[in-house]
Every structure is written in C-alpha cells, then in structure tokens.
Amino acid sequence: MKIAVYSSKGSAGKTPISTNIALDKDFCIGTNEAFHIYDSLIDDNQLIALDTEEPFPQELVDMDIDIVFDLAGSISKLAVSITSALSMADVVLVPIYNEYKSLVAGLNTLHQIMAYNQNIVVIATKLQKGKKETFTGDWSQSNDFQNISEAVQEKFGDQFPVLPLKFSKVFDNIFEEQKSIQQMMNGSGLAQYNYREVAAQFSAIYRQIGI
C-alpha cells in the first residue's frame, strides 16, 4: 500500500497523520521535507528522504513495500518529488482545516492532484467544538467539519469522501513519545480514555483506505 499525504497549505496536519500511520502500521516514510523530523522516529532502512526536485524511485511501484509519502511544497514542473509520489500512490489523503487560507489552498490542491491521481480522501483536521455546539461524539456534526465538507462538496460534488479528525494534543505526544496513538493507548489506561475519539477517527480512515 502506498499512501500520499499532501496539501499545499502548511500546518494542515500532514506530518502527524503520516507519522501516526507509519508507526501504527509499520509503514516506511518517504519525504521531501528539507528539515524533516524522521531521523529520530524511523529506522534508516524505512526512510526515503530526498529533495523537492528529485523524484521518488519508480521502482517503488513494483516493490512490495508499504510506504506513506509526507509531501511538502507546491506542485510544479520542478517539484517532481510531489508528482512522482502522487502518481504512484494508491490513495492520496488531503488534510484541510476550517480556516479561510486552508480551505482555499485545500480546494486548489484537490484540483491539482486530480491530474495525477483520482483516488482522494479529504481529512477535515483540527476540528474543535464551539461554545454553543452540543453534539456528542459524532464530529461530523461539528461546525468545523460541516464548513469543510460543504466547501469540498460545492466544488467537487460527492467525488471525494470527507472524514473528521479532531484537534488533540496527542499529535504532539506522537513525536515526544515516538509512538502511535494506539501504541500509547495500549500502554496507559488514562491514554486509552483520553485518546479514544481520535483513535476511532483514525480507525475510520484506515477502513476507508483499506489498511
């Protein structure tokens, strides 16, 4: 399985999503980030790090390797690291959060990705409950999620599924503890309670993309 995680907007959640998948499912990581954090998280034999203008090896297509591509930068003729990863991915995850610049960049990203890959899943990230919101558990009822989902649907109809991923400090803990969310939950009853919602959301993402 080859998964690309990409948005042209920074701080949308690409690296936390990529890292959690890699640690949770024992995937390799491919990145074009100039200053990535994976040296301390991922074994050298499971990491491919290259420059933006360097393509990911085409040989990966024929290799029986599970890899998640954490992609930074903008799509262009020179950014062949991005386009090569998008082309060989089985699915592309596009994180978008409910902020004007992220929504605009996310919609533009979806349009650009379609030239290379049509199998796209939108992840509505950084979801938070407003003061007047009263829903329980189902984050697809949140205003943040609804705004993201409606923006995607207005532009692309029902072409892309949109899945929720709430804001949580657990994403910082992934890097501090060098463990996936599920691995942290397995080692602590308190973590199992505190992280149950975001873990369930990742499980829904896994079901959607078939891992």
C-alpha distance (Angstrom), angle and dihedral (degrees) to the residues before:
residue distance angle dihedral
M1 . . .
K2 3.78 . .
I3 3.79 118.7 .
A4 3.80 126.5 -175.3
V5 3.80 119.0 -159.0
Y6 3.78 109.8 -164.0
S7 3.78 145.6 155.8
S8 3.77 127.5 152.1
K9 3.83 87.8 -135.9
G10 3.78 116.3 85.8
S11 3.81 123.0 -132.9
A12 3.79 92.9 30.3
G13 3.81 92.4 122.7
K14 3.80 104.1 -95.3
T15 3.81 97.8 136.9
P16 3.84 97.8 44.5
I17 3.81 90.1 48.9
S18 3.80 92.9 46.5
T19 3.79 93.2 46.0
N20 3.78 94.5 48.4
I21 3.80 91.1 50.9
A22 3.81 92.4 47.8
L23 3.81 94.2 49.0
D24 3.80 94.6 39.6
K25 3.80 97.3 47.2
D26 3.83 100.8 25.7
F27 3.80 92.7 -114.9
C28 3.76 125.3 161.8
I29 3.80 118.0 -115.6
G30 3.79 126.7 -128.7
T31 3.79 117.2 -170.9
N32 3.77 140.3 169.7
E33 3.81 93.3 -167.0
A34 3.79 109.4 130.6
F35 3.82 92.0 -148.6
H36 3.78 103.5 29.8
I37 3.80 126.3 165.8
Y38 3.77 99.2 -140.3
D39 3.81 99.5 101.1
S40 3.80 90.3 82.3
L41 3.80 95.2 39.4
I42 3.79 107.3 40.9
D43 3.80 129.6 47.9
D44 3.79 114.5 -111.8
N45 3.80 90.8 -116.0
Q46 3.82 89.6 58.3
L47 3.81 98.2 46.9
I48 3.79 131.0 84.4
A49 3.81 112.1 -175.9
L50 3.78 120.7 175.2
D51 3.79 143.7 153.6
T52 3.79 123.7 -83.3
E53 3.82 91.1 -110.2
E54 3.81 93.1 50.4
P55 3.83 118.7 87.5
F56 3.77 123.1 -132.7
P57 3.83 107.9 -108.0
Q58 3.79 112.0 -84.8
E59 3.81 87.1 -142.9
L60 3.81 87.7 76.8
V61 3.80 88.4 75.4
D62 3.80 92.0 67.1
M63 3.80 96.4 36.3
D64 3.78 121.6 98.1
I65 3.79 92.4 -126.2
D66 3.79 131.8 133.6
I67 3.79 110.1 -141.8
V68 3.78 138.6 162.6
F69 3.81 117.4 -152.3
D70 3.81 114.7 -145.2
L71 3.80 101.3 -161.5
A72 3.79 129.2 -166.8
G73 3.79 133.0 -176.4
S74 3.79 135.3 34.5
I75 3.78 128.2 -55.3
S76 3.79 111.7 -104.4
K77 3.78 140.6 139.0
L78 3.79 89.3 -90.1
A79 3.82 96.9 45.3
V80 3.80 94.1 80.8
S81 3.80 92.1 150.7
I82 3.80 87.9 69.1
T83 3.79 98.3 42.1
S84 3.81 93.9 44.2
A85 3.81 91.5 52.3
L86 3.81 93.3 45.2
S87 3.81 90.9 50.4
M88 3.81 95.5 51.6
A89 3.82 97.2 39.7
D90 3.80 119.8 108.2
V91 3.80 88.9 -148.0
V92 3.80 136.7 5.6
L93 3.80 120.9 -142.5
V94 3.80 114.0 -155.4
P95 3.82 115.5 -166.5
I96 3.81 115.6 -153.3
Y97 3.80 127.2 173.8
N98 3.79 130.4 -160.7
E99 3.77 100.9 -94.0
Y100 3.79 124.8 107.2
K101 3.82 97.9 -116.2
S102 3.80 91.8 44.6
L103 3.80 92.0 49.6
V104 3.81 92.7 49.7
A105 3.81 93.3 44.5
G106 3.80 91.2 44.4
L107 3.79 94.1 53.1
N108 3.79 91.1 46.6
T109 3.80 89.2 48.6
L110 3.80 91.5 53.4
H111 3.80 90.5 52.2
Q112 3.81 92.0 49.6
I113 3.80 94.9 46.2
M114 3.80 91.7 54.9
A115 3.80 89.7 72.3
Y116 3.81 88.3 64.4
N117 3.80 106.4 25.2
Q118 3.80 134.2 12.8
N119 3.82 97.5 -169.7
I120 3.79 99.9 91.4
V121 3.81 133.2 156.7
V122 3.80 120.2 -168.9
I123 3.80 116.8 -143.0
A124 3.81 112.7 -156.6
T125 3.81 100.3 -147.1
K126 3.82 137.8 -169.3
L127 3.80 92.2 28.6
Q128 3.80 112.8 179.5
K129 3.76 132.1 179.7
G130 3.79 115.4 -116.1
K131 3.79 122.1 -135.9
K132 3.81 93.6 -102.1
E133 3.81 96.7 42.5
T134 3.80 115.1 108.7
F135 3.81 105.3 178.1
T136 3.80 118.9 127.8
G137 3.78 123.3 -143.3
D138 3.80 100.1 -27.7
W139 3.80 103.7 97.9
S140 3.79 91.6 -177.0
Q141 3.81 84.2 77.2
S142 3.81 92.9 60.5
N143 3.78 120.2 109.1
D144 3.80 90.2 -125.0
F145 3.79 92.0 56.3
Q146 3.80 93.7 43.3
N147 3.81 92.2 52.7
I148 3.80 91.9 50.7
S149 3.80 94.1 43.7
E150 3.81 93.2 48.0
A151 3.82 92.1 49.0
V152 3.81 91.3 51.7
Q153 3.80 92.8 44.6
E154 3.81 93.1 48.0
K155 3.80 90.4 55.0
F156 3.81 101.9 34.5
G157 3.80 107.2 15.3
D158 3.80 114.0 -141.3
Q159 3.80 93.5 -30.4
F160 3.81 95.4 113.8
P161 3.81 128.0 42.3
V162 3.80 114.5 -129.6
L163 3.81 118.4 -149.6
P164 3.82 128.1 -171.6
L165 3.80 126.7 -118.4
K166 3.79 115.5 177.7
F167 3.79 126.7 -143.3
S168 3.80 111.0 -96.2
K169 3.78 137.6 163.2
V170 3.79 86.4 -134.0
F171 3.81 87.3 87.4
D172 3.81 89.3 66.6
N173 3.80 89.4 47.5
I174 3.81 91.1 56.3
F175 3.80 88.8 68.6
E176 3.79 96.7 36.6
E177 3.82 94.6 50.6
Q178 3.81 96.1 28.7
K179 3.79 90.0 -133.8
S180 3.79 135.1 115.0
I181 3.79 119.5 -111.6
Q182 3.80 91.2 -102.9
Q183 3.80 92.0 48.4
M184 3.81 90.1 53.5
M185 3.79 90.3 48.5
N186 3.80 91.4 50.9
G187 3.81 90.0 57.5
S188 3.79 100.6 45.2
G189 3.77 135.2 41.0
L190 3.81 90.6 -154.1
A191 3.81 91.2 52.4
Q192 3.78 89.2 47.6
Y193 3.79 88.9 57.9
N194 3.81 98.8 39.6
Y195 3.80 97.0 45.6
R196 3.80 99.9 39.0
E197 3.81 95.5 106.7
V198 3.80 97.4 49.5
A199 3.83 90.3 42.7
A200 3.80 89.6 54.1
Q201 3.80 89.4 50.4
F202 3.79 90.9 53.3
S203 3.81 89.1 49.2
A204 3.81 88.3 55.2
I205 3.82 89.8 50.7
Y206 3.81 90.2 50.4
R207 3.80 91.2 50.8
Q208 3.79 91.3 48.7
I209 3.79 94.0 53.3
G210 3.81 96.5 35.7
I211 3.80 105.5 -113.9
